[in-house]
Amino acid sequence: MVDLNLIRAFIAIYETESVSRAAAKLNLSQPSVSHALNRLRICSKIHYSPAPATA
């Protein structure tokens, strides 16, 4: 079952386009928001491959 706070974190990341800014918006630490995103990924069984870093 997906916790509503995981969805809130995802929406904040989407709206701010940044985990750090989402954390500030939600008054949480950045690691907490990253952890929430990872838990949401696991709950939804989504495989995420981050884009390669560009110089």
mmCIF entry with sequence, helices, sheets and N, C-alpha, C, O atoms, coordinates in Angstrom:
data_MODEL
# 
_entry.id   MODEL 
# 
_entity.id                         1 
_entity.type                       polymer 
_entity.pdbx_number_of_molecules   1 
# 
_entity_poly.entity_id                      1 
_entity_poly.type                           'polypeptide(L)' 
_entity_poly.nstd_linkage                   no 
_entity_poly.nstd_monomer                   no 
_entity_poly.pdbx_seq_one_letter_code       MVDLNLIRAFIAIYETESVSRAAAKLNLSQPSVSHALNRLRICSKIHYSPAPATA 
_entity_poly.pdbx_seq_one_letter_code_can   MVDLNLIRAFIAIYETESVSRAAAKLNLSQPSVSHALNRLRICSKIHYSPAPATA 
_entity_poly.pdbx_strand_id                 A 
# 
loop_
_entity_poly_seq.entity_id 
_entity_poly_seq.num 
_entity_poly_seq.mon_id 
_entity_poly_seq.hetero 
1 1  MET n 
1 2  VAL n 
1 3  ASP n 
1 4  LEU n 
1 5  ASN n 
1 6  LEU n 
1 7  ILE n 
1 8  ARG n 
1 9  ALA n 
1 10 PHE n 
1 11 ILE n 
1 12 ALA n 
1 13 ILE n 
1 14 TYR n 
1 15 GLU n 
1 16 THR n 
1 17 GLU n 
1 18 SER n 
1 19 VAL n 
1 20 SER n 
1 21 ARG n 
1 22 ALA n 
1 23 ALA n 
1 24 ALA n 
1 25 LYS n 
1 26 LEU n 
1 27 ASN n 
1 28 LEU n 
1 29 SER n 
1 30 GLN n 
1 31 PRO n 
1 32 SER n 
1 33 VAL n 
1 34 SER n 
1 35 HIS n 
1 36 ALA n 
1 37 LEU n 
1 38 ASN n 
1 39 ARG n 
1 40 LEU n 
1 41 ARG n 
1 42 ILE n 
1 43 CYS n 
1 44 SER n 
1 45 LYS n 
1 46 ILE n 
1 47 HIS n 
1 48 TYR n 
1 49 SER n 
1 50 PRO n 
1 51 ALA n 
1 52 PRO n 
1 53 ALA n 
1 54 THR n 
1 55 ALA n 
# 
_struct_asym.id          A 
_struct_asym.entity_id   1 
# 
loop_
_struct_conf.conf_type_id 
_struct_conf.id 
_struct_conf.pdbx_PDB_helix_id 
_struct_conf.beg_label_comp_id 
_struct_conf.beg_label_asym_id 
_struct_conf.beg_label_seq_id 
_struct_conf.pdbx_beg_PDB_ins_code 
_struct_conf.end_label_comp_id 
_struct_conf.end_label_asym_id 
_struct_conf.end_label_seq_id 
_struct_conf.pdbx_end_PDB_ins_code 
_struct_conf.beg_auth_comp_id 
_struct_conf.beg_auth_asym_id 
_struct_conf.beg_auth_seq_id 
_struct_conf.end_auth_comp_id 
_struct_conf.end_auth_asym_id 
_struct_conf.end_auth_seq_id 
_struct_conf.pdbx_PDB_helix_class 
_struct_conf.details 
_struct_conf.pdbx_PDB_helix_length 
HELX_P HELX_P1 AA1 LEU A 4  ? THR A 16 ? LEU A 4  THR A 16 1 ? 13 
HELX_P HELX_P2 AA2 VAL A 19 ? LEU A 26 ? VAL A 19 LEU A 26 1 ? 8  
HELX_P HELX_P3 AA3 GLN A 30 ? SER A 44 ? GLN A 30 SER A 44 1 ? 15 
# 
_struct_conf_type.id          HELX_P 
_struct_conf_type.criteria    ? 
_struct_conf_type.reference   ? 
# 
loop_
_atom_site.group_PDB 
_atom_site.id 
_atom_site.type_symbol 
_atom_site.label_atom_id 
_atom_site.label_alt_id 
_atom_site.label_comp_id 
_atom_site.label_asym_id 
_atom_site.label_entity_id 
_atom_site.label_seq_id 
_atom_site.pdbx_PDB_ins_code 
_atom_site.Cartn_x 
_atom_site.Cartn_y 
_atom_site.Cartn_z 
_atom_site.occupancy 
_atom_site.B_iso_or_equiv 
_atom_site.pdbx_formal_charge 
_atom_site.auth_seq_id 
_atom_site.auth_comp_id 
_atom_site.auth_asym_id 
_atom_site.auth_atom_id 
_atom_site.pdbx_PDB_model_num 
ATOM 1   N N  . MET A 1 1  ? 0.842  -1.182 0.000   1.00 0.00 ? 1  MET A N  1 
ATOM 2   C CA . MET A 1 1  ? 0.000  0.000  0.000   1.00 0.00 ? 1  MET A CA 1 
ATOM 3   C C  . MET A 1 1  ? 0.888  1.248  0.000   1.00 0.00 ? 1  MET A C  1 
ATOM 4   O O  . MET A 1 1  ? 1.889  1.307  0.714   1.00 0.00 ? 1  MET A O  1 
ATOM 5   N N  . VAL A 1 2  ? 0.521  2.214  -0.787  1.00 0.00 ? 2  VAL A N  1 
ATOM 6   C CA . VAL A 1 2  ? 1.312  3.433  -0.930  1.00 0.00 ? 2  VAL A CA 1 
ATOM 7   C C  . VAL A 1 2  ? 0.842  4.471  0.091   1.00 0.00 ? 2  VAL A C  1 
ATOM 8   O O  . VAL A 1 2  ? -0.349 4.763  0.199   1.00 0.00 ? 2  VAL A O  1 
ATOM 9   N N  . ASP A 1 3  ? 1.793  5.015  0.829   1.00 0.00 ? 3  ASP A N  1 
ATOM 10  C CA . ASP A 1 3  ? 1.531  6.063  1.810   1.00 0.00 ? 3  ASP A CA 1 
ATOM 11  C C  . ASP A 1 3  ? 1.285  7.384  1.066   1.00 0.00 ? 3  ASP A C  1 
ATOM 12  O O  . ASP A 1 3  ? 1.989  7.701  0.107   1.00 0.00 ? 3  ASP A O  1 
ATOM 13  N N  . LEU A 1 4  ? 0.298  8.136  1.507   1.00 0.00 ? 4  LEU A N  1 
ATOM 14  C CA . LEU A 1 4  ? -0.020 9.408  0.871   1.00 0.00 ? 4  LEU A CA 1 
ATOM 15  C C  . LEU A 1 4  ? 1.165  10.371 0.901   1.00 0.00 ? 4  LEU A C  1 
ATOM 16  O O  . LEU A 1 4  ? 1.316  11.187 -0.008  1.00 0.00 ? 4  LEU A O  1 
ATOM 17  N N  . ASN A 1 5  ? 2.004  10.288 1.927   1.00 0.00 ? 5  ASN A N  1 
ATOM 18  C CA . ASN A 1 5  ? 3.182  11.166 2.003   1.00 0.00 ? 5  ASN A CA 1 
ATOM 19  C C  . ASN A 1 5  ? 4.168  10.889 0.879   1.00 0.00 ? 5  ASN A C  1 
ATOM 20  O O  . ASN A 1 5  ? 4.881  11.796 0.449   1.00 0.00 ? 5  ASN A O  1 
ATOM 21  N N  . LEU A 1 6  ? 4.221  9.653  0.396   1.00 0.00 ? 6  LEU A N  1 
ATOM 22  C CA . LEU A 1 6  ? 5.090  9.331  -0.740  1.00 0.00 ? 6  LEU A CA 1 
ATOM 23  C C  . LEU A 1 6  ? 4.598  10.053 -1.992  1.00 0.00 ? 6  LEU A C  1 
ATOM 24  O O  . LEU A 1 6  ? 5.394  10.567 -2.778  1.00 0.00 ? 6  LEU A O  1 
ATOM 25  N N  . ILE A 1 7  ? 3.282  10.084 -2.166  1.00 0.00 ? 7  ILE A N  1 
ATOM 26  C CA . ILE A 1 7  ? 2.691  10.790 -3.313  1.00 0.00 ? 7  ILE A CA 1 
ATOM 27  C C  . ILE A 1 7  ? 2.946  12.287 -3.195  1.00 0.00 ? 7  ILE A C  1 
ATOM 28  O O  . ILE A 1 7  ? 3.261  12.946 -4.186  1.00 0.00 ? 7  ILE A O  1 
ATOM 29  N N  . ARG A 1 8  ? 2.812  12.820 -1.996  1.00 0.00 ? 8  ARG A N  1 
ATOM 30  C CA . ARG A 1 8  ? 3.081  14.256 -1.786  1.00 0.00 ? 8  ARG A CA 1 
ATOM 31  C C  . ARG A 1 8  ? 4.523  14.596 -2.137  1.00 0.00 ? 8  ARG A C  1 
ATOM 32  O O  . ARG A 1 8  ? 4.794  15.617 -2.768  1.00 0.00 ? 8  ARG A O  1 
ATOM 33  N N  . ALA A 1 9  ? 5.440  13.737 -1.724  1.00 0.00 ? 9  ALA A N  1 
ATOM 34  C CA . ALA A 1 9  ? 6.849  13.970 -2.043  1.00 0.00 ? 9  ALA A CA 1 
ATOM 35  C C  . ALA A 1 9  ? 7.063  13.938 -3.554  1.00 0.00 ? 9  ALA A C  1 
ATOM 36  O O  . ALA A 1 9  ? 7.766  14.786 -4.103  1.00 0.00 ? 9  ALA A O  1 
ATOM 37  N N  . PHE A 1 10 ? 6.457  12.959 -4.221  1.00 0.00 ? 10 PHE A N  1 
ATOM 38  C CA . PHE A 1 10 ? 6.598  12.865 -5.676  1.00 0.00 ? 10 PHE A CA 1 
ATOM 39  C C  . PHE A 1 10 ? 6.056  14.111 -6.364  1.00 0.00 ? 10 PHE A C  1 
ATOM 40  O O  . PHE A 1 10 ? 6.692  14.651 -7.269  1.00 0.00 ? 10 PHE A O  1 
ATOM 41  N N  . ILE A 1 11 ? 4.893  14.564 -5.941  1.00 0.00 ? 11 ILE A N  1 
ATOM 42  C CA . ILE A 1 11 ? 4.297  15.760 -6.546  1.00 0.00 ? 11 ILE A CA 1 
ATOM 43  C C  . ILE A 1 11 ? 5.180  16.979 -6.315  1.00 0.00 ? 11 ILE A C  1 
ATOM 44  O O  . ILE A 1 11 ? 5.364  17.794 -7.219  1.00 0.00 ? 11 ILE A O  1 
ATOM 45  N N  . ALA A 1 12 ? 5.726  17.106 -5.111  1.00 0.00 ? 12 ALA A N  1 
ATOM 46  C CA . ALA A 1 12 ? 6.608  18.246 -4.818  1.00 0.00 ? 12 ALA A CA 1 
ATOM 47  C C  . ALA A 1 12 ? 7.866  18.201 -5.685  1.00 0.00 ? 12 ALA A C  1 
ATOM 48  O O  . ALA A 1 12 ? 8.324  19.234 -6.173  1.00 0.00 ? 12 ALA A O  1 
ATOM 49  N N  . ILE A 1 13 ? 8.417  17.014 -5.876  1.00 0.00 ? 13 ILE A N  1 
ATOM 50  C CA . ILE A 1 13 ? 9.596  16.875 -6.752  1.00 0.00 ? 13 ILE A CA 1 
ATOM 51  C C  . ILE A 1 13 ? 9.231  17.260 -8.179  1.00 0.00 ? 13 ILE A C  1 
ATOM 52  O O  . ILE A 1 13 ? 9.989  17.960 -8.850  1.00 0.00 ? 13 ILE A O  1 
ATOM 53  N N  . TYR A 1 14 ? 8.084  16.810 -8.636  1.00 0.00 ? 14 TYR A N  1 
ATOM 54  C CA . TYR A 1 14 ? 7.634  17.138 -9.992  1.00 0.00 ? 14 TYR A CA 1 
ATOM 55  C C  . TYR A 1 14 ? 7.441  18.648 -10.146 1.00 0.00 ? 14 TYR A C  1 
ATOM 56  O O  . TYR A 1 14 ? 7.887  19.237 -11.131 1.00 0.00 ? 14 TYR A O  1 
ATOM 57  N N  . GLU A 1 15 ? 6.781  19.264 -9.178  1.00 0.00 ? 15 GLU A N  1 
ATOM 58  C CA . GLU A 1 15 ? 6.492  20.699 -9.270  1.00 0.00 ? 15 GLU A CA 1 
ATOM 59  C C  . GLU A 1 15 ? 7.746  21.559 -9.188  1.00 0.00 ? 15 GLU A C  1 
ATOM 60  O O  . GLU A 1 15 ? 7.856  22.565 -9.889  1.00 0.00 ? 15 GLU A O  1 
ATOM 61  N N  . THR A 1 16 ? 8.686  21.173 -8.342  1.00 0.00 ? 16 THR A N  1 
ATOM 62  C CA . THR A 1 16 ? 9.880  21.999 -8.144  1.00 0.00 ? 16 THR A CA 1 
ATOM 63  C C  . THR A 1 16 ? 11.047 21.594 -9.037  1.00 0.00 ? 16 THR A C  1 
ATOM 64  O O  . THR A 1 16 ? 12.023 22.331 -9.174  1.00 0.00 ? 16 THR A O  1 
ATOM 65  N N  . GLU A 1 17 ? 10.935 20.406 -9.647  1.00 0.00 ? 17 GLU A N  1 
ATOM 66  C CA . GLU A 1 17 ? 11.979 19.861 -10.515 1.00 0.00 ? 17 GLU A CA 1 
ATOM 67  C C  . GLU A 1 17 ? 13.296 19.652 -9.774  1.00 0.00 ? 17 GLU A C  1 
ATOM 68  O O  . GLU A 1 17 ? 14.370 19.690 -10.373 1.00 0.00 ? 17 GLU A O  1 
ATOM 69  N N  . SER A 1 18 ? 13.199 19.429 -8.448  1.00 0.00 ? 18 SER A N  1 
ATOM 70  C CA . SER A 1 18 ? 14.404 19.254 -7.645  1.00 0.00 ? 18 SER A CA 1 
ATOM 71  C C  . SER A 1 18 ? 14.040 18.574 -6.333  1.00 0.00 ? 18 SER A C  1 
ATOM 72  O O  . SER A 1 18 ? 13.058 18.938 -5.686  1.00 0.00 ? 18 SER A O  1 
ATOM 73  N N  . VAL A 1 19 ? 14.829 17.594 -5.949  1.00 0.00 ? 19 VAL A N  1 
ATOM 74  C CA . VAL A 1 19 ? 14.609 16.935 -4.667  1.00 0.00 ? 19 VAL A CA 1 
ATOM 75  C C  . VAL A 1 19 ? 14.894 17.912 -3.530  1.00 0.00 ? 19 VAL A C  1 
ATOM 76  O O  . VAL A 1 19 ? 14.161 17.944 -2.542  1.00 0.00 ? 19 VAL A O  1 
ATOM 77  N N  . SER A 1 20 ? 15.942 18.699 -3.662  1.00 0.00 ? 20 SER A N  1 
ATOM 78  C CA . SER A 1 20 ? 16.297 19.665 -2.606  1.00 0.00 ? 20 SER A CA 1 
ATOM 79  C C  . SER A 1 20 ? 15.208 20.717 -2.421  1.00 0.00 ? 20 SER A C  1 
ATOM 80  O O  . SER A 1 20 ? 14.834 21.034 -1.292  1.00 0.00 ? 20 SER A O  1 
ATOM 81  N N  . ARG A 1 21 ? 14.703 21.254 -3.521  1.00 0.00 ? 21 ARG A N  1 
ATOM 82  C CA . ARG A 1 21 ? 13.638 22.263 -3.418  1.00 0.00 ? 21 ARG A CA 1 
ATOM 83  C C  . ARG A 1 21 ? 12.344 21.644 -2.914  1.00 0.00 ? 21 ARG A C  1 
ATOM 84  O O  . ARG A 1 21 ? 11.594 22.283 -2.176  1.00 0.00 ? 21 ARG A O  1 
ATOM 85  N N  . ALA A 1 22 ? 12.077 20.396 -3.310  1.00 0.00 ? 22 ALA A N  1 
ATOM 86  C CA . ALA A 1 22 ? 10.891 19.696 -2.804  1.00 0.00 ? 22 ALA A CA 1 
ATOM 87  C C  . ALA A 1 22 ? 10.996 19.503 -1.298  1.00 0.00 ? 22 ALA A C  1 
ATOM 88  O O  . ALA A 1 22 ? 10.013 19.672 -0.575  1.00 0.00 ? 22 ALA A O  1 
ATOM 89  N N  . ALA A 1 23 ? 12.181 19.151 -0.828  1.00 0.00 ? 23 ALA A N  1 
ATOM 90  C CA . ALA A 1 23 ? 12.392 18.976 0.608   1.00 0.00 ? 23 ALA A CA 1 
ATOM 91  C C  . ALA A 1 23 ? 12.119 20.285 1.355   1.00 0.00 ? 23 ALA A C  1 
ATOM 92  O O  . ALA A 1 23 ? 11.462 20.289 2.396   1.00 0.00 ? 23 ALA A O  1 
ATOM 93  N N  . ALA A 1 24 ? 12.621 21.372 0.821   1.00 0.00 ? 24 ALA A N  1 
ATOM 94  C CA . ALA A 1 24 ? 12.389 22.676 1.456   1.00 0.00 ? 24 ALA A CA 1 
ATOM 95  C C  . ALA A 1 24 ? 10.898 23.007 1.462   1.00 0.00 ? 24 ALA A C  1 
ATOM 96  O O  . ALA A 1 24 ? 10.375 23.502 2.461   1.00 0.00 ? 24 ALA A O  1 
ATOM 97  N N  . LYS A 1 25 ? 10.224 22.739 0.369   1.00 0.00 ? 25 LYS A N  1 
ATOM 98  C CA . LYS A 1 25 ? 8.786  23.006 0.259   1.00 0.00 ? 25 LYS A CA 1 
ATOM 99  C C  . LYS A 1 25 ? 7.995  22.187 1.273   1.00 0.00 ? 25 LYS A C  1 
ATOM 100 O O  . LYS A 1 25 ? 7.012  22.674 1.833   1.00 0.00 ? 25 LYS A O  1 
ATOM 101 N N  . LEU A 1 26 ? 8.416  20.950 1.512   1.00 0.00 ? 26 LEU A N  1 
ATOM 102 C CA . LEU A 1 26 ? 7.716  20.051 2.424   1.00 0.00 ? 26 LEU A CA 1 
ATOM 103 C C  . LEU A 1 26 ? 8.223  20.148 3.861   1.00 0.00 ? 26 LEU A C  1 
ATOM 104 O O  . LEU A 1 26 ? 7.717  19.464 4.751   1.00 0.00 ? 26 LEU A O  1 
ATOM 105 N N  . ASN A 1 27 ? 9.227  21.003 4.085   1.00 0.00 ? 27 ASN A N  1 
ATOM 106 C CA . ASN A 1 27 ? 9.862  21.133 5.408   1.00 0.00 ? 27 ASN A CA 1 
ATOM 107 C C  . ASN A 1 27 ? 10.419 19.795 5.888   1.00 0.00 ? 27 ASN A C  1 
ATOM 108 O O  . ASN A 1 27 ? 10.255 19.420 7.049   1.00 0.00 ? 27 ASN A O  1 
ATOM 109 N N  . LEU A 1 28 ? 11.077 19.087 4.979   1.00 0.00 ? 28 LEU A N  1 
ATOM 110 C CA . LEU A 1 28 ? 11.726 17.818 5.279   1.00 0.00 ? 28 LEU A CA 1 
ATOM 111 C C  . LEU A 1 28 ? 13.187 17.904 4.863   1.00 0.00 ? 28 LEU A C  1 
ATOM 112 O O  . LEU A 1 28 ? 13.587 18.833 4.161   1.00 0.00 ? 28 LEU A O  1 
ATOM 113 N N  . SER A 1 29 ? 13.977 16.934 5.297   1.00 0.00 ? 29 SER A N  1 
ATOM 114 C CA . SER A 1 29 ? 15.365 16.887 4.851   1.00 0.00 ? 29 SER A CA 1 
ATOM 115 C C  . SER A 1 29 ? 15.413 16.280 3.446   1.00 0.00 ? 29 SER A C  1 
ATOM 116 O O  . SER A 1 29 ? 14.512 15.542 3.048   1.00 0.00 ? 29 SER A O  1 
ATOM 117 N N  . GLN A 1 30 ? 16.466 16.597 2.711   1.00 0.00 ? 30 GLN A N  1 
ATOM 118 C CA . GLN A 1 30 ? 16.620 16.063 1.359   1.00 0.00 ? 30 GLN A CA 1 
ATOM 119 C C  . GLN A 1 30 ? 16.721 14.533 1.369   1.00 0.00 ? 30 GLN A C  1 
ATOM 120 O O  . GLN A 1 30 ? 16.116 13.889 0.512   1.00 0.00 ? 30 GLN A O  1 
ATOM 121 N N  . PRO A 1 31 ? 17.466 13.927 2.312   1.00 0.00 ? 31 PRO A N  1 
ATOM 122 C CA . PRO A 1 31 ? 17.497 12.462 2.332   1.00 0.00 ? 31 PRO A CA 1 
ATOM 123 C C  . PRO A 1 31 ? 16.120 11.833 2.585   1.00 0.00 ? 31 PRO A C  1 
ATOM 124 O O  . PRO A 1 31 ? 15.827 10.756 2.067   1.00 0.00 ? 31 PRO A O  1 
ATOM 125 N N  . SER A 1 32 ? 15.284 12.497 3.371   1.00 0.00 ? 32 SER A N  1 
ATOM 126 C CA . SER A 1 32 ? 13.937 11.977 3.626   1.00 0.00 ? 32 SER A CA 1 
ATOM 127 C C  . SER A 1 32 ? 13.106 11.951 2.354   1.00 0.00 ? 32 SER A C  1 
ATOM 128 O O  . SER A 1 32 ? 12.371 10.996 2.104   1.00 0.00 ? 32 SER A O  1 
ATOM 129 N N  . VAL A 1 33 ? 13.223 12.992 1.558   1.00 0.00 ? 33 VAL A N  1 
ATOM 130 C CA . VAL A 1 33 ? 12.470 13.055 0.304   1.00 0.00 ? 33 VAL A CA 1 
ATOM 131 C C  . VAL A 1 33 ? 13.024 12.042 -0.696  1.00 0.00 ? 33 VAL A C  1 
ATOM 132 O O  . VAL A 1 33 ? 12.257 11.396 -1.411  1.00 0.00 ? 33 VAL A O  1 
ATOM 133 N N  . SER A 1 34 ? 14.338 11.899 -0.752  1.00 0.00 ? 34 SER A N  1 
ATOM 134 C CA . SER A 1 34 ? 14.937 10.891 -1.635  1.00 0.00 ? 34 SER A CA 1 
ATOM 135 C C  . SER A 1 34 ? 14.486 9.488  -1.228  1.00 0.00 ? 34 SER A C  1 
ATOM 136 O O  . SER A 1 34 ? 14.188 8.649  -2.079  1.00 0.00 ? 34 SER A O  1 
ATOM 137 N N  . HIS A 1 35 ? 14.440 9.249  0.069   1.00 0.00 ? 35 HIS A N  1 
ATOM 138 C CA . HIS A 1 35 ? 14.002 7.947  0.578   1.00 0.00 ? 35 HIS A CA 1 
ATOM 139 C C  . HIS A 1 35 ? 12.530 7.707  0.225   1.00 0.00 ? 35 HIS A C  1 
ATOM 140 O O  . HIS A 1 35 ? 12.154 6.599  -0.157  1.00 0.00 ? 35 HIS A O  1 
ATOM 141 N N  . ALA A 1 36 ? 11.713 8.733  0.352   1.00 0.00 ? 36 ALA A N  1 
ATOM 142 C CA . ALA A 1 36 ? 10.296 8.613  -0.010  1.00 0.00 ? 36 ALA A CA 1 
ATOM 143 C C  . ALA A 1 36 ? 10.145 8.279  -1.485  1.00 0.00 ? 36 ALA A C  1 
ATOM 144 O O  . ALA A 1 36 ? 9.319  7.443  -1.852  1.00 0.00 ? 36 ALA A O  1 
ATOM 145 N N  . LEU A 1 37 ? 10.936 8.926  -2.332  1.00 0.00 ? 37 LEU A N  1 
ATOM 146 C CA . LEU A 1 37 ? 10.878 8.646  -3.765  1.00 0.00 ? 37 LEU A CA 1 
ATOM 147 C C  . LEU A 1 37 ? 11.282 7.207  -4.041  1.00 0.00 ? 37 LEU A C  1 
ATOM 148 O O  . LEU A 1 37 ? 10.662 6.538  -4.868  1.00 0.00 ? 37 LEU A O  1 
ATOM 149 N N  . ASN A 1 38 ? 12.303 6.729  -3.366  1.00 0.00 ? 38 ASN A N  1 
ATOM 150 C CA . ASN A 1 38 ? 12.733 5.351  -3.543  1.00 0.00 ? 38 ASN A CA 1 
ATOM 151 C C  . ASN A 1 38 ? 11.662 4.370  -3.057  1.00 0.00 ? 38 ASN A C  1 
ATOM 152 O O  . ASN A 1 38 ? 11.408 3.359  -3.712  1.00 0.00 ? 38 ASN A O  1 
ATOM 153 N N  . ARG A 1 39 ? 11.036 4.660  -1.917  1.00 0.00 ? 39 ARG A N  1 
ATOM 154 C CA . ARG A 1 39 ? 9.960  3.795  -1.418  1.00 0.00 ? 39 ARG A CA 1 
ATOM 155 C C  . ARG A 1 39 ? 8.785  3.764  -2.383  1.00 0.00 ? 39 ARG A C  1 
ATOM 156 O O  . ARG A 1 39 ? 8.174  2.715  -2.587  1.00 0.00 ? 39 ARG A O  1 
ATOM 157 N N  . LEU A 1 40 ? 8.462  4.913  -2.981  1.00 0.00 ? 40 LEU A N  1 
ATOM 158 C CA . LEU A 1 40 ? 7.380  4.964  -3.968  1.00 0.00 ? 40 LEU A CA 1 
ATOM 159 C C  . LEU A 1 40 ? 7.734  4.124  -5.186  1.00 0.00 ? 40 LEU A C  1 
ATOM 160 O O  . LEU A 1 40 ? 6.890  3.413  -5.732  1.00 0.00 ? 40 LEU A O  1 
ATOM 161 N N  . ARG A 1 41 ? 8.986  4.213  -5.604  1.00 0.00 ? 41 ARG A N  1 
ATOM 162 C CA . ARG A 1 41 ? 9.442  3.422  -6.749  1.00 0.00 ? 41 ARG A CA 1 
ATOM 163 C C  . ARG A 1 41 ? 9.307  1.936  -6.447  1.00 0.00 ? 41 ARG A C  1 
ATOM 164 O O  . ARG A 1 41 ? 8.846  1.170  -7.294  1.00 0.00 ? 41 ARG A O  1 
ATOM 165 N N  . ILE A 1 42 ? 9.700  1.528  -5.264  1.00 0.00 ? 42 ILE A N  1 
ATOM 166 C CA . ILE A 1 42 ? 9.616  0.121  -4.877  1.00 0.00 ? 42 ILE A CA 1 
ATOM 167 C C  . ILE A 1 42 ? 8.155  -0.324 -4.788  1.00 0.00 ? 42 ILE A C  1 
ATOM 168 O O  . ILE A 1 42 ? 7.800  -1.397 -5.276  1.00 0.00 ? 42 ILE A O  1 
ATOM 169 N N  . CYS A 1 43 ? 7.317  0.493  -4.169  1.00 0.00 ? 43 CYS A N  1 
ATOM 170 C CA . CYS A 1 43 ? 5.898  0.147  -4.032  1.00 0.00 ? 43 CYS A CA 1 
ATOM 171 C C  . CYS A 1 43 ? 5.214  0.013  -5.386  1.00 0.00 ? 43 CYS A C  1 
ATOM 172 O O  . CYS A 1 43 ? 4.345  -0.839 -5.569  1.00 0.00 ? 43 CYS A O  1 
ATOM 173 N N  . SER A 1 44 ? 5.604  0.848  -6.322  1.00 0.00 ? 44 SER A N  1 
ATOM 174 C CA . SER A 1 44 ? 4.963  0.832  -7.640  1.00 0.00 ? 44 SER A CA 1 
ATOM 175 C C  . SER A 1 44 ? 5.683  -0.066 -8.625  1.00 0.00 ? 44 SER A C  1 
ATOM 176 O O  . SER A 1 44 ? 5.239  -0.226 -9.762  1.00 0.00 ? 44 SER A O  1 
ATOM 177 N N  . LYS A 1 45 ? 6.805  -0.660 -8.194  1.00 0.00 ? 45 LYS A N  1 
ATOM 178 C CA . LYS A 1 45 ? 7.589  -1.574 -9.027  1.00 0.00 ? 45 LYS A CA 1 
ATOM 179 C C  . LYS A 1 45 ? 8.066  -0.912 -10.330 1.00 0.00 ? 45 LYS A C  1 
ATOM 180 O O  . LYS A 1 45 ? 8.104  -1.538 -11.389 1.00 0.00 ? 45 LYS A O  1 
ATOM 181 N N  . ILE A 1 46 ? 8.426  0.363  -10.214 1.00 0.00 ? 46 ILE A N  1 
ATOM 182 C CA . ILE A 1 46 ? 8.949  1.103  -11.364 1.00 0.00 ? 46 ILE A CA 1 
ATOM 183 C C  . ILE A 1 46 ? 10.470 1.001  -11.342 1.00 0.00 ? 46 ILE A C  1 
ATOM 184 O O  . ILE A 1 46 ? 11.099 1.218  -10.306 1.00 0.00 ? 46 ILE A O  1 
ATOM 185 N N  . HIS A 1 47 ? 11.048 0.674  -12.477 1.00 0.00 ? 47 HIS A N  1 
ATOM 186 C CA . HIS A 1 47 ? 12.512 0.611  -12.592 1.00 0.00 ? 47 HIS A CA 1 
ATOM 187 C C  . HIS A 1 47 ? 12.980 1.956  -13.120 1.00 0.00 ? 47 HIS A C  1 
ATOM 188 O O  . HIS A 1 47 ? 12.588 2.393  -14.202 1.00 0.00 ? 47 HIS A O  1 
ATOM 189 N N  . TYR A 1 48 ? 13.833 2.601  -12.325 1.00 0.00 ? 48 TYR A N  1 
ATOM 190 C CA . TYR A 1 48 ? 14.307 3.941  -12.645 1.00 0.00 ? 48 TYR A CA 1 
ATOM 191 C C  . TYR A 1 48 ? 15.766 3.924  -12.977 1.00 0.00 ? 48 TYR A C  1 
ATOM 192 O O  . TYR A 1 48 ? 16.581 3.439  -12.193 1.00 0.00 ? 48 TYR A O  1 
ATOM 193 N N  . SER A 1 49 ? 16.109 4.448  -14.130 1.00 0.00 ? 49 SER A N  1 
ATOM 194 C CA . SER A 1 49 ? 17.511 4.622  -14.524 1.00 0.00 ? 49 SER A CA 1 
ATOM 195 C C  . SER A 1 49 ? 17.746 6.102  -14.707 1.00 0.00 ? 49 SER A C  1 
ATOM 196 O O  . SER A 1 49 ? 17.219 6.700  -15.645 1.00 0.00 ? 49 SER A O  1 
ATOM 197 N N  . PRO A 1 50 ? 18.535 6.713  -13.819 1.00 0.00 ? 50 PRO A N  1 
ATOM 198 C CA . PRO A 1 50 ? 18.763 8.148  -13.957 1.00 0.00 ? 50 PRO A CA 1 
ATOM 199 C C  . PRO A 1 50 ? 19.491 8.464  -15.273 1.00 0.00 ? 50 PRO A C  1 
ATOM 200 O O  . PRO A 1 50 ? 20.269 7.662  -15.790 1.00 0.00 ? 50 PRO A O  1 
ATOM 201 N N  . ALA A 1 51 ? 19.209 9.645  -15.780 1.00 0.00 ? 51 ALA A N  1 
ATOM 202 C CA . ALA A 1 51 ? 19.866 10.086 -17.017 1.00 0.00 ? 51 ALA A CA 1 
ATOM 203 C C  . ALA A 1 51 ? 21.353 10.236 -16.752 1.00 0.00 ? 51 ALA A C  1 
ATOM 204 O O  . ALA A 1 51 ? 21.742 10.644 -15.657 1.00 0.00 ? 51 ALA A O  1 
ATOM 205 N N  . PRO A 1 52 ? 22.187 9.918  -17.720 1.00 0.00 ? 52 PRO A N  1 
ATOM 206 C CA . PRO A 1 52 ? 23.630 10.081 -17.533 1.00 0.00 ? 52 PRO A CA 1 
ATOM 207 C C  . PRO A 1 52 ? 23.972 11.554 -17.296 1.00 0.00 ? 52 PRO A C  1 
ATOM 208 O O  . PRO A 1 52 ? 23.353 12.447 -17.875 1.00 0.00 ? 52 PRO A O  1 
ATOM 209 N N  . ALA A 1 53 ? 24.948 11.789 -16.454 1.00 0.00 ? 53 ALA A N  1 
ATOM 210 C CA . ALA A 1 53 ? 25.383 13.152 -16.159 1.00 0.00 ? 53 ALA A CA 1 
ATOM 211 C C  . ALA A 1 53 ? 25.970 13.781 -17.403 1.00 0.00 ? 53 ALA A C  1 
ATOM 212 O O  . ALA A 1 53 ? 26.690 13.130 -18.160 1.00 0.00 ? 53 ALA A O  1 
ATOM 213 N N  . THR A 1 54 ? 25.662 15.041 -17.610 1.00 0.00 ? 54 THR A N  1 
ATOM 214 C CA . THR A 1 54 ? 26.217 15.768 -18.744 1.00 0.00 ? 54 THR A CA 1 
ATOM 215 C C  . THR A 1 54 ? 27.200 16.798 -18.231 1.00 0.00 ? 54 THR A C  1 
ATOM 216 O O  . THR A 1 54 ? 27.024 17.359 -17.149 1.00 0.00 ? 54 THR A O  1 
ATOM 217 N N  . ALA A 1 55 ? 28.219 17.036 -19.003 1.00 0.00 ? 55 ALA A N  1 
ATOM 218 C CA . ALA A 1 55 ? 29.275 17.985 -18.589 1.00 0.00 ? 55 ALA A CA 1 
ATOM 219 C C  . ALA A 1 55 ? 28.887 19.397 -18.914 1.00 0.00 ? 55 ALA A C  1 
ATOM 220 O O  . ALA A 1 55 ? 29.647 20.325 -18.639 1.00 0.00 ? 55 ALA A O  1 
# 
